[in-house]
Amino acid sequence: MDIILHPIGWVHSAENGPREDYWGDVVSEIHLASHFSPDTLVGLEEFSHIEVLFHLHGVDESAIVQGSRHPRGNPQWPRCGIFAQRAKARPNRIAATICELLSVEGLTLQIRGLDALNGSPVLDIKPVFAEFLPHQTSLRQPEWSHQMMANYFASGKP
């Protein structure tokens, strides 16, 4: 079964890639497609954060991983399957990021912390509800992932 998705909008950003870390200060915009009306965004400005689903259009299909690999190619981290990573070379090249919503104006959202490149097609936007976040007191994840993500959403550049 084929699934056909049409972008609801596109990311406008100074980020053209490649980039691994320091997404914390990146301010970008999402411009919704012109067939939408501003009514589609009514009430969104009341939320501090949104989840953006987007297509990793800068990843060539030949780079897609369907098995396992060392995250970021680092042999000091264990091989793990592509679905145990948040790598960009995913089978459907779909990414999801929670970012800060700065403003809503017409069909444009200004956001901070979106790890998408300029021109990335946006597939969906969802407000972040606290009730959808994990209910446990702590998350469980391997130590290598903390090391890998230490500077991912850090501010500035080294």
Summary of the structure (lengths in Angstrom):
residues: 158
radius of gyration: 16.5
end to end distance: 45.5
largest distance: 49.4
contacts: 380
relative contact order: 0.30
helix: 16%
strand: 28%
